[in-house]
Amino acid sequence: MGIIEDYGSVLLIIAVVCGFLMAWGVGANDVANAMGTSVGSKAITIKQAIVIAAVFEFAGAYLAGGEVTSTIRKGIIDPSILAETPHLLVYGMIASLFAAAIWLLVATINGWPVSTTHTIVGAIVGFAAVGISVESVNWGKVGSIVASWVVSPVLAGTVSFVIYMSVRRFILGSKTPVQAARRGVPFYIFLVAFIIGMVSMVKGLKHVGLSLSFEQSITYSLIFASGLTLFSWLLVRRIKPSSNSAHDEIMTIERIFGVLGIFTACAMAFAHGSNDVANAIGPLAAVNSVLSSGGMVASEAMMPKWLLLLGGVGIVIGLATYGYRVIRTIGSNITELTPSSGFAAVLAAAATVVIASGASLPISTTHTLVGGVLGVGLAHGVAALNLRVIGTIFTSWVVTLPAGAALSIIFFYVLKGIFGG
């Protein structure tokens, strides 16, 4: 216990700095996903997106970030293995945070939308496999995460393709778009309201004592969606056909879909903040728990409010300073987006998150949003997609796990060399 007693304060300071850098990376890279489609479709400006996302991400991170977190994210290793060597857990968590922060910085500078969850998981796998033992890693969990590289984008892409094709077929492609919108828009508002309700209850509010089952969440979301749809139906009836041209009518309808997309993106940002803030401060909470208890290793660690505040502030600063790079990739560089196609992409991503939660599938919000954008792009044909950018994104996904692992191994042994092991 000499290492923790002698260097506990220094290690905690280092962990706090690394945790803040990781939160910055979450904001700069991951948060951009939720708002990228709204910016790319020109429903809102990039400055407006940063303000909106900052509010909802911070609210999700601080208000619904949870009081308790697993010591090891995603059950990759069993913390009891390190009960006799708690200093190795501290080294490993600090190394994982710094490794993940460095990789997210590299990815963000290049505009690569990568998964922060996969980044921190790769880092933890790296230090555990090399610094402890290969047997200490739950490779089944790692395999399910790798499988999500395919499941997430394919599912979201399929859903977004179907949603966008329905909008084109039944509303935008109609001879009387405004009349078609009066009939069809309430249906899409119902979908948006239902998905917002589900995302909020299943992902965003699960940490604040809202212990609802998946079935109860569906029931309450249906009630919420039905009420909002009735209200919106009364408003949609007020839309008047334009006396100018069909193009003006379509622009009016596109603005409606732009607003719907923003609402869905806000729900995604809130849910993302509440869940993925733990990628940044979960390992920090583990370090704080071990150091404050004098070396006790538990399966769960308390999440003090100051940690949630640190994570929330870091996320907002990351989004404000470098988020525009990944927003540009999601919103403009993969395919050209309109408000209706951007709406379809973000709604599909949110729906995929809900479906995966119900089926207990490990997925990445980053991968689902990219898949959603690919789906609406395919609706215009392969030629509408920037295959070079897509290839670069897929490559960055594959590299994320090993990159996080390699960097974590290096930093783990650096810490071990400095403080002893």
C-alpha positions in Angstrom: 0.0 0.0 0.0 3.1 2.2 0.1 2.7 3.5 -3.4 -0.9 4.7 -2.8 0.0 6.3 0.5 3.1 8.0 -0.8 1.9 9.2 -4.2 -1.9 9.2 -3.8 -2.3 13.0 -4.2 0.0 13.2 -7.2 -1.7 10.3 -8.9 -5.1 11.8 -8.4 -4.0 15.1 -9.9 -2.6 13.3 -12.9 -5.9 11.3 -13.2 -8.0 14.5 -13.0 -6.0 16.1 -15.8 -6.2 13.0 -18.0 -9.9 12.7 -17.3 -10.5 16.3 -18.3 -8.5 15.7 -21.6 -10.6 12.6 -22.3 -13.8 14.6 -21.7 -12.5 17.2 -24.1 -12.0 14.5 -26.7 -15.6 13.2 -26.1 -16.9 16.7 -26.8 -14.7 17.4 -29.8 -15.3 14.1 -31.5 -18.4 12.3 -30.2 -20.8 15.2 -29.6 -20.4 16.4 -33.1 -22.3 13.4 -34.3 -25.7 14.5 -32.8 -25.6 17.9 -34.5 -23.7 17.1 -37.7 -26.8 16.3 -39.8 -28.6 19.5 -38.7 -25.6 21.6 -39.7 -25.0 19.8 -42.9 -28.6 20.1 -44.0 -28.4 23.9 -43.1 -31.2 23.6 -40.6 -29.0 25.4 -38.2 -25.6 27.1 -38.2 -22.5 25.5 -36.7 -22.6 28.2 -33.9 -26.2 27.4 -33.1 -25.4 23.7 -33.1 -22.5 24.2 -30.6 -24.8 26.2 -28.3 -27.7 23.7 -28.4 -25.4 20.7 -28.0 -23.5 22.3 -25.2 -26.7 22.9 -23.2 -28.1 19.4 -23.7 -24.8 17.5 -23.4 -23.9 19.3 -20.2 -27.4 18.7 -18.8 -27.2 15.1 -19.6 -23.7 14.7 -18.2 -24.2 16.7 -15.0 -27.9 16.0 -14.2 -28.2 12.5 -15.4 -24.7 11.2 -15.4 -25.3 8.9 -12.6 -24.1 8.5 -9.0 -22.4 5.2 -9.5 -20.4 3.7 -12.3 -18.7 0.4 -12.9 -15.1 0.4 -12.0 -14.1 -1.1 -15.3 -16.2 0.2 -18.3 -18.3 -2.5 -20.1 -17.1 -5.4 -17.9 -13.9 -5.8 -19.9 -11.9 -7.1 -16.9 -12.8 -8.2 -13.4 -11.6 -5.6 -10.9 -11.3 -8.2 -8.2 -8.2 -9.5 -10.1 -6.5 -6.3 -9.0 -7.5 -6.5 -5.3 -4.0 -7.3 -4.2 -2.4 -4.7 -6.5 -4.7 -1.7 -6.5 -1.8 0.6 -7.7 -1.9 -1.3 -11.0 -5.6 -0.4 -11.4 -4.7 3.2 -10.8 -1.9 3.1 -13.3 -4.1 1.3 -15.8 -7.0 3.8 -15.5 -4.7 6.8 -15.9 -2.9 5.2 -18.8 -6.3 4.4 -20.5 -7.6 7.9 -20.0 -4.5 9.5 -21.5 -4.2 7.0 -24.3 -7.9 7.5 -25.3 -7.5 11.3 -25.1 -4.5 11.2 -27.4 -6.2 9.0 -29.9 -9.4 11.2 -29.9 -7.2 14.3 -30.5 -5.6 12.6 -33.5 -9.0 11.5 -34.8 -10.6 14.9 -34.3 -7.7 16.9 -36.0 -8.3 14.6 -39.0 -12.1 14.9 -38.8 -12.5 11.2 -38.2 -15.7 10.3 -36.3 -14.6 7.5 -34.0 -16.3 5.8 -31.0 -15.2 7.1 -27.6 -16.5 4.0 -26.0 -14.4 1.8 -28.3 -11.4 4.0 -27.7 -11.5 3.7 -23.9 -12.3 -0.1 -24.1 -9.3 -0.6 -26.4 -7.1 1.3 -23.9 -8.3 -0.8 -21.0 -7.9 -4.1 -23.0 -4.3 -3.0 -23.8 -3.1 -2.4 -20.2 -5.0 -5.4 -18.9 -3.7 -7.9 -21.4 -0.1 -6.8 -21.3 0.2 -5.4 -17.8 -1.8 -8.1 -16.0 -2.5 -11.1 -18.1 -4.3 -12.1 -21.3 -6.7 -14.2 -19.3 -7.9 -11.2 -17.3 -9.6 -9.8 -20.4 -13.2 -10.8 -21.1 -12.6 -11.5 -24.8 -16.3 -12.3 -25.4 -17.2 -8.7 -24.5 -14.5 -7.5 -26.9 -15.8 -9.7 -29.7 -19.4 -8.3 -29.2 -18.0 -4.7 -29.5 -16.1 -5.6 -32.7 -19.3 -7.1 -34.1 -21.1 -3.8 -33.5 -18.9 -2.2 -36.1 -21.1 -4.0 -38.7 -24.4 -4.1 -36.8 -24.7 -0.4 -35.9 -24.2 1.2 -39.3 -26.1 -1.5 -41.2 -29.2 -1.2 -38.9 -29.1 2.6 -38.8 -28.5 2.8 -42.6 -31.4 0.5 -43.4 -33.8 2.5 -41.1 -32.7 5.9 -42.5 -33.1 4.6 -46.1 -36.6 3.5 -45.4 -37.6 6.7 -43.6 -36.1 9.0 -46.2 -37.6 7.0 -49.1 -41.0 7.3 -47.5 -40.6 11.1 -47.2 -39.6 11.4 -50.8 -42.3 9.0 -52.1 -45.3 10.2 -50.1 -44.6 13.9 -49.5 -41.8 15.5 -51.5 -42.6 13.6 -54.6 -46.4 14.2 -54.4 -48.1 16.4 -57.0 -49.5 18.5 -54.0 -46.7 18.5 -51.5 -48.4 20.7 -48.9 -51.6 18.6 -48.9 -49.4 15.5 -48.6 -47.5 17.1 -45.7 -50.8 17.7 -43.9 -51.5 14.0 -44.0 -47.9 12.7 -43.5 -46.1 15.1 -41.2 -48.1 14.1 -38.1 -47.0 10.5 -38.7 -43.3 11.6 -38.7 -43.9 13.8 -35.6 -45.3 10.8 -33.9 -42.1 8.9 -34.7 -40.0 11.7 -33.5 -41.9 12.1 -30.2 -41.9 8.4 -29.6 -38.2 8.1 -30.2 -37.4 11.2 -28.1 -39.4 9.6 -25.3 -37.7 6.3 -25.6 -34.2 7.7 -25.9 -34.8 10.0 -22.8 -36.2 7.2 -20.6 -34.1 4.3 -21.8 -30.7 6.1 -22.1 -30.9 9.7 -20.8 -32.8 9.4 -17.5 -31.9 5.9 -16.3 -29.3 7.4 -13.8 -31.7 9.7 -11.9 -33.8 7.1 -10.2 -36.2 6.5 -13.2 -36.3 2.8 -12.9 -38.7 2.0 -15.7 -38.7 -1.3 -17.6 -38.4 -1.2 -21.4 -42.1 -2.0 -21.7 -43.0 0.8 -19.3 -40.9 3.2 -21.3 -42.7 2.2 -24.5 -46.1 2.8 -22.9 -45.2 6.3 -21.6 -43.5 7.2 -24.9 -46.6 6.2 -26.8 -48.8 8.4 -24.6 -46.4 11.3 -25.0 -46.2 10.8 -28.8 -49.9 10.6 -29.2 -50.5 13.8 -27.3 -47.8 15.7 -29.3 -49.1 14.3 -32.6 -52.6 15.5 -31.9 -51.3 19.0 -31.1 -49.0 19.0 -34.2 -51.9 17.9 -36.4 -53.8 21.0 -35.5 -50.8 23.1 -36.4 -50.0 21.3 -39.6 -53.5 22.0 -40.9 -52.6 25.7 -40.9 -50.0 25.2 -43.6 -51.2 26.8 -46.8 -50.3 25.9 -50.3 -47.9 28.4 -51.9 -49.2 30.5 -54.7 -45.7 30.8 -56.1 -44.3 27.4 -57.0 -44.0 23.8 -56.1 -40.4 24.5 -55.2 -41.5 27.0 -52.5 -43.9 24.4 -51.1 -41.1 21.9 -50.8 -38.8 24.4 -49.1 -41.6 25.0 -46.5 -41.9 21.3 -45.9 -38.1 20.9 -45.7 -38.0 23.5 -42.9 -40.5 21.5 -41.0 -38.3 18.4 -41.2 -35.3 20.6 -40.2 -37.1 21.5 -37.0 -38.0 17.9 -36.3 -34.4 16.9 -36.8 -33.2 19.4 -34.3 -35.6 18.1 -31.6 -34.3 14.6 -32.2 -30.7 15.7 -32.1 -31.3 17.5 -28.8 -32.6 14.2 -27.3 -29.6 12.4 -28.7 -27.2 15.0 -27.2 -28.9 14.7 -23.7 -28.8 10.8 -23.9 -25.2 10.9 -25.1 -24.1 13.3 -22.3 -25.7 11.1 -19.6 -24.1 7.9 -20.9 -20.8 8.7 -22.5 -19.6 11.1 -19.8 -18.7 7.9 -18.0 -16.2 7.1 -20.8 -14.2 10.1 -19.5 -14.9 10.2 -15.8 -15.7 6.5 -15.1 -12.0 5.5 -15.0 -11.3 8.7 -13.0 -14.0 7.7 -10.5 -12.3 4.3 -10.2 -9.0 6.0 -9.4 -10.6 8.4 -6.9 -12.4 5.4 -5.2 -9.2 3.4 -4.8 -7.1 6.3 -3.6 -9.7 7.7 -1.2 -10.3 4.2 0.4 -6.6 3.6 0.8 -6.4 0.9 -1.8 -9.8 -0.9 -1.7 -10.9 -2.1 -5.1 -14.7 -2.4 -5.6 -16.8 -3.4 -8.6 -18.5 0.0 -8.5 -17.3 3.5 -7.7 -19.2 6.5 -6.5 -19.4 9.4 -8.9 -19.0 12.7 -6.9 -20.7 15.7 -8.4 -17.4 17.4 -8.9 -16.5 14.6 -11.3 -19.7 15.1 -13.3 -19.0 18.8 -13.4 -15.5 18.2 -14.7 -16.8 15.8 -17.4 -19.6 18.2 -18.4 -17.3 21.2 -18.7 -14.7 19.2 -20.6 -17.3 18.0 -23.1 -18.6 21.5 -23.7 -15.1 23.0 -24.2 -14.1 20.2 -26.6 -17.2 20.7 -28.6 -16.7 24.5 -28.8 -13.0 24.4 -29.7 -12.7 21.5 -32.2 -16.2 20.0 -32.7 -16.6 21.7 -36.0 -14.1 19.3 -37.7 -16.2 16.2 -37.1 -19.4 18.1 -37.6 -18.1 18.9 -41.1 -17.3 15.3 -41.8 -20.8 14.0 -40.7 -22.8 16.9 -42.2 -21.0 17.6 -45.5 -18.2 15.3 -46.5 -20.0 11.9 -46.6 -22.9 13.0 -48.8 -25.0 16.2 -49.4 -27.8 16.5 -46.9 -31.1 18.3 -46.9 -33.3 18.9 -43.9 -35.5 15.9 -44.7 -32.5 13.6 -45.3 -30.7 14.9 -42.2 -33.9 14.3 -40.2 -34.1 10.7 -41.5 -30.5 10.0 -40.6 -30.7 11.3 -37.0 -34.1 9.7 -36.4 -32.7 6.4 -37.6 -29.7 6.7 -35.4 -31.9 7.4 -32.3 -34.2 4.5 -33.2 -31.2 2.2 -33.6 -30.0 3.2 -30.1 -33.5 2.4 -28.7 -33.7 -1.0 -30.5 -30.2 -1.9 -29.4 -31.0 -1.0 -25.8 -34.0 -3.2 -25.8 -32.0 -6.1 -27.2 -29.0 -5.4 -25.0 -26.7 -5.0 -28.0 -23.5 -3.0 -27.6 -23.5 -0.3 -30.2 -21.8 3.0 -30.9 -23.7 6.2 -31.4 -21.0 7.3 -33.7 -21.3 4.3 -35.9 -25.1 4.5 -36.0 -25.1 8.2 -37.1 -22.6 7.5 -39.8 -24.7 4.5 -40.9 -27.8 6.8 -40.9 -26.0 9.3 -43.2 -24.9 6.5 -45.5 -28.4 5.2 -45.7 -29.9 8.5 -46.9 -26.9 8.9 -49.3 -27.6 5.6 -50.8 -31.2 6.7 -51.5 -29.7 9.0 -54.1 -27.4 6.3 -55.5 -23.8 5.3 -54.8 -22.5 8.2 -56.8 -23.9 10.6 -54.1 -21.5 9.1 -51.5 -17.9 10.3 -51.1 -16.3 6.8 -51.0 -12.8 8.1 -50.2 -14.1 9.7 -47.0 -16.2 6.6 -46.1 -13.1 4.4 -46.6 -11.1 6.7 -44.3 -13.8 6.6 -41.6 -14.1 2.8 -41.7 -10.3 2.5 -41.5 -10.2 4.8 -38.4 -12.9 2.5 -36.8 -10.7 -0.6 -37.2 -7.6 1.2 -36.0 -9.3 2.7 -32.9 -9.1 -0.4 -30.6 -5.5 -1.3 -31.3 -4.4 2.3 -31.2 -6.0 2.8 -27.8 -4.4 -0.4 -26.6 -0.9 0.4 -27.9 -0.9 3.9 -26.4 -2.3 2.6 -23.1 0.4 -0.1 -22.8 3.2 2.5 -23.3 1.7 4.9 -20.7 1.1 2.1 -18.2 4.7 1.1 -18.2 5.8 4.7 -18.0 3.7 5.2 -14.8 5.0 1.9 -13.5 8.6 3.0 -14.1 8.1 6.4 -12.4 6.1 5.3 -9.3 7.2 1.7 -9.0 5.2 -1.5 -9.2 
